[in-house]
């Protein structure tokens, strides 16, 4: 590694320590099949990595219509009128997701979130038909390239948020509070009901 904090080559990446997603996320929850929100629990996961053939992710961003439209909520309460109005206006002035099939799939994964612990940004994910999972973890995407806290990628641990329960179907809400502005690539690691490993990449733009 050179003096830069960023990798300069593929030789750098496996030697890097994984980054802690808590530097970006202060709160996250994901709706399971029971229709209830499941709090993301932080842990140093020994199952985020695997030396296996990864497949295309069964996840995609929901079109966001009707009751599945993205939202931004001021958690400070309506008595904080300035935050309440800022949250209401933020969706109209920024938008969170855009799933236009005439756009390249890569740019459809660009997501805009409201910065700050007082604001909860929500959007929705769809599972491909018939695919379910009981093992979903969220971390920084590039952590999947490192060897974790150990050199052996099959046993190295990665800091991640884990979600319990069964997940599948469409319009599963992901709700997030962030610590501050920035741009980061996040990865949602899924082991599906056919034991396939996949990573759903999201390009988060966190703005004031």
Secondary structure, DSSP 8 states (H G I E B T S, - for coil): --SSSS--SHHHHTTS----GGGTEEEEEEE-TTSSEEE-EEEEESSS--SS--B--SEEE----GGG--EEEETT-TTSHHHHHHHHHHHHHH-S----TTS-TTGGGEEEEE-STTEEEEEEEEE-TT-EEEEEEEEEGGGGTS-TTSS-TTT--EEEEEE-S-EESS-EEEEEEESS-EEEEEEEEEEETT--EEEEEEEEEEE-
